[in-house]
Structures are given as structure tokens and as C-alpha cells.
Amino acid sequence: MNDKKHLFQTGLVFISSLIFFFSCKSAKLSEAEEKQKIGEYYEAASIYRKVYTKTSPTKRDLRGYIAYHMAECNRMINNTDKAISGYMNALRYNYPDSIINLRLGQMLQRKGRYAEAIKQYDSYLAYNPSSQLAFNGIEGCNNAPQWKKNPTRYEVKHMEKFNSRRSEFSPMLTGEKYDQLYFASSRTKDKEAKLNAITGQHNNNFFLVKQDEKGNWLAPTELEDEVNTEFDEGTPSFTTDGNTMYYTYCSQDETSNRTSEIYVSNRSSAKWGKGSRVNIVKDSITALGHPAISPDGKYLYFVSDAIGGFGGKDIYRCKIAGGETGPMENLGEDINTSGDEMFPYVRDSITLYFASNGHPGMGGLDLFKATRDSTGIWNVENLEYPINSSSDDFGITFEGKKEKGFFSSNRNDARGLDHLFSFEKPTITVHIEGFVNDVEEYPIENATVRIVGRDGLNEKVQTKKDGSYHVELERDIKYVMMASSQGYLNQNYELHTSPEEKNETYIVDFYLSPISKPVVIENIFYDFDKATLRPESKKALDEIIKMLNDNPNVTIELGAHTDRKGTEQYNERLAQKRAQSVVDYLIAGGIAKDRLEAKGYGESVPKTINKKMAKQYDFLKEGDVLSEEFILKLSPEQQEIADQINRRTEFKVMRTNYNLF
């Protein structure tokens, strides 16, 4: 990529001034450049700042040069505000490198100033029209407001109990119950501890947090094991047995580049031993770090800026066997970009989490999930807000298969320091519950509710004393349910649960018909003094068709009853015709003719009051028979109600072994 601006006619003049400038550099400026070269960004930024303030504004070329390098150092130590100020000063003094626009866009994006960031990305693209980093930056700036407006279901919390006034990062859960959490922190009780020239913080050491018997996290304690040294340790990763830890180790040398290496420590007698270098590369110049051991222990994933990558830092892996490591394997362009990909976390054989500032994101480092398909292609997705923010979000760890764990972020910290956050995706609960009653709405104890689903569920539950049941289901699944009880007809129900990611409780009540006595079919209507079924009867009759289909071995009698008005012969003929109308409807609905029998009772079988009716009508009690003699003793209004109760269509079970023999 060509990161230089076109200087047009002023180019030769600027080059000449740079030649003069480099021949007259001060010792302080040379010191700052040397500090920056070996990676001591904190000290370099401080020196650049002093040199900048002492440089006359008339020396525009020099001021631009210093401002740019001061901004670069502040960018490397996450001092975003000072980086923005430095890049803007470099622009003001016409520093001739278009990379300023890209870096300034990245810093503005890190602050959530998306519209301003897009302008800088556009300016960079004017000189570098093929820059994928700039295109991805613009895409991320456009996506971020929408992600904040429509957050995922993850809940993120700042872990006050774990965090300090210093920096904490790269948490890692371990233990059979995931009840131990390791992380690195620059906190220290040593008042004379020196600041790290790279970060301006104390060197990082490992800390451990454990859970008590109730599952509550205790306070962090610093490891007193040999694995902690006077130098930097961080980003731990553990084998599944918990006895081997891979981690990043950074020693210090006053004269050479600060190179990170991958070390390994073994635990013996509950103590971590002194770490030793993992020999992935032969040289001591290539930076290696952020190790992540795969759950099966066969691969070690890590980060490197090795020559031949895609730019910036890439994620690699190598085989591990018998303590030996195989050759480095770059994970390829699906994962790696011309930006930085770091902090891998291997959840299983096809799922990798990592942090990146090269893929489209909200700003700084974002967390991504990569899933490898059967062809070996990685599909990468941004974890979005609220796990990601406009700041750096990285170093994730999960509590086994649960969608919960911890990660590190420097969001809401004015100093750019990292801290630990918890995350959890609340479990979606889908339930179905209800009651199994008889048709008189009295609960049936120990009735069976069977549920079969396309997700493989095949469960039987017994109703409680009050007839209730409760079953947990899954989202977006079709289920078939059947309620049954001895002495009753079965009743089926079909349910398709919603695909939406929200808690749902479905209420389904069953009303079972007894085999031993007639059951009134509610809401059957005929034209006045005729046998013609009215349209509003369709729903009730369709329920009878469903009931017969649910119970294919049952035959029934359809009995029609009239009130006491009219002659006995007339009422019987009318009732027979009405019963036949119901039978004809059921046959048209697909029920076999030999499963049905029509019977017109006329007024000969007055209704006997049951508990449900006795509760409904205060002038009636259970066991009353609505004969003509009984009705004549009632008031005219009550007589009309009694006559209406007698006008009914019922069914009763005749056989339960139809087509069984």
C-alpha cells in the first residue's frame, strides 16, 4: 500500500527541508525516536511532547514530524485523546503522509465520533482508493449506531470486585466447574516498583480469583508462584486438565526491541513453576504472544507479526505433540486483515473468538466470532453492542458451553486502562402450561399430557391434584400434544413455538369428554322450528370432527333433544331430523358413516343438572331433573331458562373398539 501523499510541486522543497532537518536533529529528538523504535512508547511520547513544546511554530515541517510521531506513540498506549490531538496538529502542519487520515479516522472512531471518522477515511481513500482498512472503517462507523440502537441480548457488567485503579486484562476461566479466573494486572503493592517504559504502567503479573462454596467470587489475589517475575506476564491459556499454562512473556532490554514470547508453565503441588520458552520460531526477533491452546490440546493458536502475513498482527496456529511444536500456519484472509487480529480464544474445533481492528467494527479492537464450515472456510461475525463498544474490547473467556463469561475493555476509562467485564446471554425460556379438566371444568388428577416435538422431545407428564401441568419447550419448533385419562376421550393439540428470541409461556387447557355419560355439544344452533343447522354451529361441529379424529376407535351417538312445548310425536320427529343434520355434517367432514348414529329423543329425556350448571343458575341444584312437572313450579323467566337447557344436542360414546378387530 502506498501511504504517501502526492506532494505535487511542493515535494522537492519538503524533501530538501527534511534533509536539512535530519542533519540538525537534537539529542532529545533522537532519544525519542530511539525509544519509539524499541517500543518504549510511553517514554517516547513524553519526550516527543517536550521537544514539541520547545519547537517554534515557524518550524512547520519539524512540528508536523514531531506531532505525527507523538500521536503514533499515544495511539500505541491507548491514549486516544492525545493521539487525536497529535494527528490533527500533524495535519495542520501539512505532514505529508496520508496515513494520518487513516489513523485519525481510527482514533475518532474509537471515541465514537463516527461522522468525523468517515470524513478522515474518505480523505485517505482519495490517496489510497484500494484500502480495505478504510472501507471497513466506514462500514463499521455506519453499523455502530444501528448496533447500539438494537443491542444483542447479552448483558454486560463492570466487575467492580475484580478491578483496580490500574489495568486488568485477558481473563481466563479454568477448573472443572470454571470456578477459577486468572487475569493479568499492573496493580502492585510495591511502592518502589518502576513504570514500564512501553505502557507507563507497572509490569503485569498474574492474579487469581476463586469462587466460594456458594458460587460467589472472592477477592483477587496475586500469584506468589515462580511464574510471576519482575517482567511482564499476561494472556494465560490452560489445558483442559488445568495443569499446563501457556502465556505471553515480555522481558526488558534497555538496548533492543521489546519482543514478546510465548512461555509455558506447569503446575505441581498447587504451584505454578517457572516458565520456559515455547520454541515456535528459532529467532528472538519475531514477536509472538496471546497463546490459546485448543480444547483437545493438539493446536496452539497465537499472534505474531511474522513476515509474510496479511499486515499488522495475524493469528497463527501450530501443532503440539510430545512437547514439540510444528510449523506456523497462518489462519488466512478469512480471519486476518491488514489490521491487527489478536487475543484468540478457541472454544471448540470449529469456533474461534478473537479481537480485531481490521474487520468492520465499532472502534478500536472489537470481539468477533469465527465459525469454520465443512469446507474449511471461516465465517466471521461481529459480536456487536453491548459486548463491543467504540473502545478496545478483547480477551474473552466462556464458562464452558454457557453463553456467559468475562472479557476486557477500556471503555469509560479516561486513561485508556483496561478492566474486566462480565457478560451473559440470558437463557430464553419457552414453556407450555395449563390444566386438564373434564367438560364440566373440574380438574382431572394424574391425567397424562404427552408432548412430541421435531426437536426430538418425547415427554409424558402427569397432572397435579389441581389438574395442572408444565413443560419446557424450545423456540421455533412444532409440537404435537395429547391429553388422556382413563374413562375419557383423548384430546390433541398442535403448537408451533415462536422463533423470536424472547421468553414465552403458552397456555393450553384441555377439556376431556367422559366415555360413560352424554356430553352436551355447546353452541349448536338450528333455524326456528326446523332441522337446518345455522352457520354459527360450524365451529362446535368442527371440534367434534377433531375429537373423532383424535379418537379413531370410537363410535358415537348424536342425540337431539327438544323442550316440552309441542306434541311428543312432533318433537321426536324434529329431534330426529336435527340429529341427522349433525351426522350429515360430520360425514361431510370426513367421518365414516358407520361411526355415527342419529337419535331424536324429543322431550323424553329432560336434562339432569350437574355441578357446573348448579353454579351457573342459583335456582337450580345438582341432581335436579328438568321435567315438565319441575319446570311448571318455576317463575316464567326461570321456565324459559330451563326450556333452553333442555333444548340441546349431545353425543355419547357407544364403542371404543372400532376397527380394532
C-alpha positions in Angstrom: 0.0 0.0 0.0 1.3 3.4 -0.9 0.9 5.5 2.3 2.5 8.7 0.9 0.5 11.7 -0.3 1.2 13.2 -3.7 3.3 16.2 -3.0 2.9 17.8 -6.4 5.1 20.9 -6.9 6.0 21.3 -3.2 7.5 17.8 -2.9 11.1 18.7 -3.7 11.0 21.7 -1.3 9.8 19.4 1.5 12.4 16.7 0.8 15.1 19.3 0.9 13.8 20.6 4.2 13.8 17.1 5.7 17.4 16.6 4.6 18.3 19.7 6.5 16.1 18.8 9.4 17.6 15.3 9.9 21.1 16.7 9.8 20.3 19.1 12.7 18.2 16.8 14.9 18.5 17.5 18.7 19.7 14.8 21.0 16.3 14.8 22.7 14.5 14.1 19.4 16.9 11.3 18.6 16.3 9.8 22.1 12.5 9.9 21.4 13.0 8.2 18.1 15.1 5.5 19.6 12.6 4.9 22.4 9.9 4.6 19.8 12.0 2.3 17.7 12.5 -0.2 20.5 8.8 0.0 21.6 9.1 2.2 24.7 6.0 4.2 23.5 5.2 5.8 26.8 8.6 7.3 27.4 8.9 8.2 23.7 5.6 10.1 23.8 6.7 12.1 26.8 10.0 13.1 25.2 8.2 14.0 21.9 5.9 16.2 23.9 8.7 18.1 25.5 10.5 18.6 22.2 7.3 19.7 20.5 6.6 22.4 23.1 10.1 23.8 22.7 10.0 23.8 18.9 9.0 27.1 17.3 5.7 27.1 15.3 7.6 28.7 12.5 9.4 25.3 12.0 6.3 23.8 10.5 7.9 20.7 9.0 9.6 19.8 12.2 6.5 20.4 14.3 4.5 18.2 11.9 7.0 15.4 12.1 7.1 15.5 15.9 3.3 15.8 16.2 2.8 12.7 14.0 5.2 10.5 15.9 3.9 11.7 19.2 0.4 10.7 18.0 1.7 7.3 17.0 3.1 6.6 20.4 0.0 7.7 22.1 -2.1 5.5 19.8 0.0 2.5 20.8 -0.6 3.1 24.6 -4.3 3.8 24.1 -4.1 7.5 24.9 -6.7 8.3 22.3 -7.3 11.9 23.1 -3.6 12.8 22.9 -3.3 10.7 19.7 -6.2 12.7 18.1 -4.6 16.0 19.1 -1.2 14.9 17.7 -2.7 13.8 14.4 -4.7 17.0 14.0 -1.5 19.0 14.7 0.4 17.0 12.1 -2.4 17.7 9.6 -2.3 21.4 10.5 1.4 21.4 9.8 0.9 19.5 6.5 2.8 16.4 7.4 3.0 14.7 4.0 1.8 11.2 4.8 -1.8 10.2 4.1 -1.6 7.5 6.8 -2.5 10.4 9.2 -6.1 10.4 7.8 -6.4 6.7 8.4 -5.0 6.8 11.9 -7.1 9.9 12.8 -10.2 8.2 11.5 -9.4 5.1 13.6 -9.0 7.3 16.7 -12.2 9.3 16.1 -14.0 6.0 15.6 -12.6 4.8 18.9 -14.1 7.8 20.6 -17.5 7.1 18.9 -17.2 10.2 16.7 -18.4 8.3 13.6 -19.3 11.1 11.2 -15.9 12.8 11.7 -14.2 9.4 11.3 -15.9 8.8 8.0 -14.6 12.1 6.6 -11.0 11.1 7.5 -11.4 7.6 5.9 -12.8 9.3 2.8 -9.7 11.6 2.7 -7.4 8.6 3.0 -9.3 6.8 0.2 -8.7 9.7 -2.1 -5.0 8.8 -2.0 -5.3 5.1 -1.4 -8.5 4.0 -3.1 -8.0 0.3 -2.5 -7.5 0.5 1.3 -9.7 -2.2 2.8 -9.0 -0.8 6.2 -10.6 2.5 5.3 -13.6 0.7 3.7 -14.0 -1.5 6.7 -13.7 1.6 9.0 -16.5 3.3 7.1 -18.7 0.2 7.3 -18.0 -0.1 11.0 -18.9 3.6 11.5 -22.2 3.1 9.7 -23.0 -0.1 11.6 -22.2 1.1 15.1 -25.1 3.4 15.6 -27.5 0.7 14.5 -25.9 -1.9 16.8 -26.3 0.5 19.7 -29.9 1.2 18.8 -30.6 -2.6 18.5 -28.4 -4.3 21.1 -28.0 -8.0 21.4 -29.4 -9.8 24.4 -26.0 -10.0 26.1 -25.9 -8.3 29.5 -22.5 -6.7 30.3 -21.4 -5.5 33.7 -18.3 -3.8 35.0 -16.7 -6.2 37.6 -16.1 -3.8 40.5 -14.8 -6.7 42.7 -12.1 -7.6 40.2 -10.9 -4.2 39.0 -8.5 -1.7 40.5 -7.2 1.8 39.7 -4.6 0.1 37.5 -5.1 -2.2 34.4 -6.6 -5.7 34.3 -7.0 -7.7 31.1 -7.3 -11.1 29.4 -9.3 -13.1 31.9 -9.3 -16.8 31.6 -11.6 -19.3 33.3 -10.4 -22.7 34.3 -11.3 -25.6 36.7 -13.8 -28.4 36.3 -16.6 -26.1 37.4 -15.0 -22.9 35.9 -14.6 -21.6 39.4 -11.2 -20.1 38.9 -10.4 -16.9 37.0 -6.9 -15.9 36.1 -6.0 -12.5 34.7 -3.1 -10.1 34.3 -2.9 -6.8 36.2 -0.5 -3.9 36.6 -1.6 -3.3 40.2 1.1 -3.7 42.8 1.8 -3.2 46.5 5.4 -2.4 45.8 5.6 1.4 46.1 9.1 1.4 44.6 8.1 -0.6 41.5 9.2 1.1 38.3 6.9 2.0 35.5 7.1 0.1 32.3 8.6 2.3 29.6 6.3 0.8 27.0 3.0 1.4 28.7 3.6 3.8 31.5 2.2 1.3 33.9 3.8 -1.3 36.2 4.6 -4.6 34.8 1.8 -7.1 34.7 1.6 -10.1 36.9 -1.0 -12.9 37.2 -3.8 -12.7 39.7 -6.3 -15.4 40.6 -9.9 -15.2 41.7 -11.8 -18.2 43.2 -15.4 -19.0 44.0 -16.6 -19.9 47.4 -18.9 -22.9 48.1 -21.9 -20.8 47.2 -20.5 -19.8 43.8 -19.6 -16.2 44.9 -16.4 -14.8 43.5 -13.8 -13.9 46.2 -11.3 -11.0 46.0 -8.4 -11.4 43.6 -5.0 -12.4 45.0 -1.6 -12.1 43.3 0.1 -15.4 42.5 3.1 -15.9 44.6 4.3 -18.7 42.3 7.5 -18.6 40.2 5.5 -18.0 37.1 5.3 -14.3 38.1 8.5 -12.4 37.6 9.7 -8.8 37.7 8.8 -8.7 34.0 5.5 -8.7 32.1 3.2 -11.8 32.0 -0.3 -12.0 30.6 -2.9 -13.7 28.4 -2.9 -17.1 30.1 -4.5 -20.2 28.4 -4.9 -23.6 30.1 -5.0 -27.2 29.0 -8.3 -29.0 29.9 -6.7 -30.8 32.9 -5.7 -27.4 34.3 -2.0 -28.3 34.8 -0.3 -26.5 32.0 -0.5 -22.8 31.3 0.7 -21.0 28.1 1.1 -17.3 28.4 2.8 -14.2 27.0 6.1 -13.1 28.5 7.9 -9.9 27.8 11.4 -9.4 29.2 13.1 -6.0 29.1 16.3 -5.0 27.5 17.5 -1.4 27.6 19.1 -1.5 24.1 16.9 -3.8 21.9 13.3 -4.1 20.7 10.7 -5.2 23.1 9.8 -8.7 21.8 7.1 -10.7 23.3 7.4 -14.5 23.6 5.2 -17.5 24.4 6.1 -19.3 27.6 4.7 -22.4 29.3 4.4 -23.2 33.0 3.4 -26.5 34.7 1.6 -26.8 38.0 2.9 -29.1 40.7 1.7 -29.3 44.2 -0.8 -26.5 43.5 2.0 -24.2 42.5 2.9 -22.8 39.0 6.5 -23.4 38.2 9.0 -21.1 36.5 8.0 -20.6 32.8 10.1 -21.7 29.9 10.1 -20.5 26.3 8.0 -22.4 23.7 10.2 -22.9 20.7 7.9 -21.9 17.8 10.5 -19.8 15.9 14.2 -20.0 16.1 14.9 -16.3 16.1 14.4 -14.0 19.0 13.1 -11.1 17.0 9.7 -12.3 15.8 7.1 -11.2 18.2 4.8 -14.0 19.5 2.0 -13.7 22.0 -1.6 -14.3 23.1 -1.4 -18.1 23.1 -4.6 -20.1 23.1 -4.5 -23.9 23.5 -7.3 -25.8 21.7 -9.6 -27.9 24.0 -8.1 -31.1 22.5 -4.6 -30.0 23.2 -3.5 -30.6 19.6 -3.0 -27.0 18.5 -1.6 -23.8 19.9 -3.1 -20.6 18.5 -1.2 -17.4 18.9 -0.5 -13.9 17.4 2.6 -12.8 15.5 3.8 -10.0 13.3 5.9 -12.5 11.3 7.0 -11.6 7.8 4.6 -12.9 5.1 1.4 -12.2 7.0 -1.5 -10.0 5.9 -0.2 -6.9 7.6 -0.2 -5.8 11.3 -0.6 -8.8 13.6 -2.1 -12.0 12.4 -3.4 -15.1 14.1 -1.5 -18.3 13.5 -1.5 -21.8 14.9 0.9 -24.7 15.2 0.6 -28.4 16.2 1.7 -29.6 19.6 2.9 -33.1 20.1 5.1 -34.5 22.8 6.3 -31.1 23.8 7.3 -30.3 20.3 5.7 -27.6 18.1 5.0 -27.9 14.4 5.4 -25.1 11.8 3.5 -21.9 12.0 0.2 -21.9 10.0 -1.5 -18.5 9.2 -5.2 -18.8 9.6 -5.7 -17.0 6.3 -7.5 -14.0 4.9 -10.9 -15.0 6.3 -9.6 -14.2 9.8 -6.6 -11.9 9.2 -6.6 -8.5 7.7 -4.2 -5.7 7.1 -5.1 -4.5 10.6 -4.4 -6.4 13.9 -6.0 -9.7 14.8 -5.2 -10.6 18.4 -6.3 -12.5 21.6 -7.6 -15.7 20.1 -9.9 -18.0 22.2 -10.6 -21.5 20.9 -14.0 -22.6 22.1 -14.2 -25.9 20.2 -12.9 -27.5 17.0 -14.9 -25.1 14.7 -15.4 -22.0 16.8 -12.8 -19.3 17.4 -13.2 -15.9 19.1 -10.7 -13.1 18.5 -10.2 -9.3 18.6 -9.6 -7.2 15.6 -9.4 -3.6 14.4 -9.2 -4.7 10.8 -12.7 -6.1 10.3 -15.7 -3.7 10.4 -16.2 -2.8 14.0 -17.4 -0.1 16.4 -13.9 1.2 17.1 -10.6 0.1 18.5 -10.5 -3.7 18.9 -13.8 -5.4 18.5 -14.6 -9.0 19.5 -15.5 -11.4 16.7 -16.8 -15.0 16.5 -15.5 -17.2 13.6 -17.1 -20.5 12.7 -15.4 -22.8 10.3 -17.7 -24.7 7.9 -17.2 -28.1 6.3 -15.1 -26.7 3.5 -12.7 -25.0 5.9 -13.9 -21.5 5.3 -14.2 -19.3 8.4 -17.4 -17.2 8.7 -16.7 -14.2 10.8 -19.3 -12.1 12.7 -19.1 -9.1 14.9 -20.4 -9.7 18.5 -21.9 -6.2 18.3 -23.1 -4.0 21.2 -23.0 -4.2 24.2 -20.1 -6.7 24.2 -18.4 -4.4 21.7 -18.0 -0.6 22.1 -16.1 2.2 20.4 -13.2 1.4 22.7 -11.0 -1.7 22.8 -12.8 -4.9 23.6 -10.8 -8.1 23.7 -9.7 -11.2 25.6 -12.9 -13.2 26.0 -13.4 -16.4 28.0 -16.5 -18.5 28.4 -17.9 -20.6 31.2 -17.9 -23.9 29.3 -20.8 -24.2 26.9 -22.8 -21.4 28.7 -23.2 -18.0 27.0 -21.5 -16.2 29.9 -18.0 -15.3 31.0 -15.7 -12.4 31.1 -13.7 -10.1 28.7 -11.6 -7.0 29.0 -12.3 -3.5 27.7 -11.0 0.1 28.2 -14.5 1.6 27.7 -15.3 4.5 30.0 -11.8 4.9 31.3 -10.3 8.3 30.5 -6.8 6.9 30.9 -7.3 4.2 28.4 -6.8 1.5 31.0 -8.3 -2.0 30.6 -10.7 -3.5 33.0 -12.7 -6.7 33.4 -16.3 -7.0 32.4 -18.7 -9.9 32.8 -21.2 -10.9 30.1 -24.2 -13.2 30.0 -26.8 -14.0 27.5 -30.0 -14.7 29.5 -31.4 -18.1 28.7 -34.6 -18.0 26.6 -37.3 -19.9 28.3 -40.2 -21.3 26.4 -42.8 -23.1 28.5 -46.3 -24.6 28.0 -48.6 -24.9 30.9 -52.3 -25.3 31.6 -55.0 -27.6 33.1 -56.6 -30.9 32.1 -60.3 -30.7 33.1 -63.4 -32.7 32.3 -66.1 -31.0 30.2 -67.7 -29.7 33.4 -64.4 -27.9 34.1 -63.4 -30.0 37.1 -59.7 -30.9 37.3 -58.5 -34.4 36.3 -55.7 -35.5 38.6 -53.0 -37.8 37.2 -54.1 -37.2 33.6 -51.3 -37.7 31.1 -50.1 -35.0 28.8 -47.7 -36.3 26.1 -45.7 -33.9 24.0 -43.7 -34.9 20.9 -41.6 -32.3 19.1 -39.5 -32.1 16.0 -36.6 -31.3 18.2 -36.7 -34.9 19.5 -38.7 -34.1 22.6 -41.0 -37.0 23.6 -42.2 -36.4 27.1 -45.1 -37.5 29.3 -46.1 -35.6 32.4 -48.8 -36.3 34.9 -51.2 -33.5 36.0 -51.2 -32.5 39.7 -54.1 -32.6 42.0 -55.4 -29.4 40.6 -55.1 -30.8 37.0 -52.2 -28.5 36.1 -49.1 -29.4 34.0 -45.9 -27.6 33.0 -43.3 -28.5 30.3 -40.2 -26.6 29.0 -40.0 -26.3 25.2 -37.7 -24.8 22.6 -38.0 -21.9 20.2 -39.4 -22.3 16.6 -40.3 -26.0 17.0 -43.5 -27.8 16.0 -45.1 -29.9 18.8 -48.0 -32.3 18.9 -49.7 -32.7 22.3 -52.2 -35.2 23.6 -54.1 -35.2 26.9 -55.6 -38.5 28.1 -57.0 -40.1 31.2 -58.8 -43.3 32.0 -62.5 -43.1 31.3 -62.1 -40.1 29.0 -61.6 -39.5 25.3 -58.2 -38.2 24.2 -57.7 -34.6 23.1 -54.9 -33.5 20.8 -53.4 -30.0 20.2 -50.7 -28.7 17.8 -48.3 -25.9 18.7 -45.5 -24.1 16.8 -43.4 -22.0 19.1 -42.3 -18.6 18.1 -38.8 -18.1 16.5 -38.4 -14.8 18.4 -35.6 -14.6 21.0 -37.8 -13.8 23.9 -39.3 -15.6 26.9 -42.7 -17.2 26.1 -45.3 -19.1 28.1 -48.0 -20.8 26.2 -51.3 -21.6 27.9 -53.2 -24.7 26.6 -56.1 -26.1 28.6 -57.7 -29.5 27.8 -61.3 -30.4 28.4 -61.8 -34.2 28.2 -65.1 -35.8 27.4 -66.2 -38.8 29.6 -66.9 -42.1 27.9 -69.6 -43.1 30.4 -72.2 -40.3 30.0 -73.6 -38.0 27.4 -71.8 -34.7 26.7 -73.7 -31.6 25.6 -72.3 -30.1 22.4 -72.3 -26.4 23.2 -73.3 -23.7 20.6 -75.3 -25.9 18.2 -78.0 -23.8 16.6 -80.9 -24.6 14.3 -83.3 -22.4 12.4 -86.5 -21.9 14.4 -88.7 -25.0 14.4 -86.5 -26.6 11.7 -83.6 -29.1 11.4 -81.4 -26.8 9.4 -78.1 -26.1 11.0 -77.2 -22.4 11.3 -73.6 -21.3 10.2 -72.6 -20.4 13.7 -72.8 -24.1 14.6 -69.8 -24.8 12.3 -67.0 -24.2 15.0 -68.6 -26.6 17.5 -69.2 -29.3 14.9 -65.6 -29.0 13.6 -64.4 -29.6 17.2 -66.4 -32.9 17.2 -64.7 -33.9 13.9 -61.4 -33.2 15.5 -62.4 -35.2 18.6 -63.3 -38.2 16.5 -60.1 -37.9 14.6 -58.2 -37.8 17.9 -60.0 -41.0 18.9 -60.2 -43.1 15.8 -61.6 -46.2 17.6 -64.6 -44.5 19.0 -68.2 -44.6 17.7 -70.8 -42.1 19.0 -74.5 -41.5 19.1 -75.7 -37.9 18.2 -78.8 -37.3 20.3 -81.0 -34.2 19.7 -83.4 -33.1 22.5 -86.3 -30.5 22.4 -88.1 -28.7 25.2 -91.6 -29.6 26.5 -93.5 -27.4 24.0 -95.4 -29.1 21.2 -96.7 -32.7 20.9 -94.4 -35.6 21.8 -94.6 -37.0 18.3 -93.7 -33.7 16.7 -90.8 -33.1 19.0 -89.4 -36.6 18.4 -89.6 -36.2 14.6 -87.9 -32.7 14.8 -85.2 -34.0 17.1 -84.5 -37.0 14.7 -84.1 -34.6 11.8 -81.8 -32.4 13.8 -79.7 -35.3 14.9 -79.4 -36.4 11.3 -78.3 -32.9 10.2 -75.4 -33.2 12.6 -74.5 -36.7 11.4 -74.6 -35.5 7.8 -72.2 -32.6 8.6 -69.8 -34.9 10.3 -69.9 -37.4 7.4 -69.2 -34.5 5.0 -66.3 -33.6 7.3 -64.7 -37.0 6.6 -66.0 -39.1 9.5 -67.0 -42.7 8.5 -70.8 -43.2 8.4 -70.6 -46.4 10.5 -69.0 -44.4 13.4 -72.1 -42.3 13.7 -75.7 -42.8 14.8 -78.5 -40.2 14.9 -81.1 -40.4 17.6 -84.0 -38.0 18.1 -85.2 -38.0 21.8 -87.6 -35.2 21.6 -88.7 -34.2 25.1 -88.4 -37.7 26.5 -85.1 -37.2 28.3 -85.1 -34.0 30.3 -81.7 -32.7 31.4 -80.3 -33.6 34.8 -78.5 -30.6 36.4 -74.7 -31.1 37.0 -72.4 -29.1 39.3 -71.4 -26.7 36.6 -75.0 -25.8 35.8 -75.9 -25.5 39.5 -73.1 -22.9 39.9 -74.3 -21.0 36.9 -78.0 -20.9 37.9 -78.8 -20.1 41.5 -82.4 -21.5 41.3 -81.1 -24.9 40.3 -79.1 -27.5 42.3 -77.1 -30.6 41.3 -79.4 -33.5 40.6 -82.5 -31.6 39.6 -84.3 -33.1 36.6 -85.9 -30.5 34.3 -89.2 -32.4 33.8 -92.3 -30.6 32.8 -93.6 -31.0 36.3 -90.4 -29.4 37.8 -90.4 -26.5 35.3 -94.1 -25.6 35.9 -93.2 -24.8 39.5 -90.7 -22.1 38.3 -91.2 -18.4 37.5 -91.9 -17.6 33.8 -88.3 -16.3 33.5 -86.8 -19.4 35.1 -89.1 -21.6 32.9 -87.6 -20.1 29.8 -84.0 -20.8 31.0 -85.0 -24.4 31.9 -86.6 -25.0 28.5 -83.4 -23.6 26.9 -81.2 -26.0 28.8 -83.4 -28.9 27.7 -83.0 -27.9 24.0 -79.7 -29.5 23.4 -77.6 -31.8 21.2 -75.4 -34.4 22.9 -73.1 -37.1 22.0 -72.3 -40.3 23.9 -69.7 -42.9 23.3 -71.2 -46.2 22.0 -68.0 -48.2 21.3 -64.2 -47.8 21.9 -63.0 -50.7 19.8 -64.0 -49.5 16.3 -61.7 -51.2 13.7 -59.6 -52.8 16.4 -60.7 -56.3 15.4 
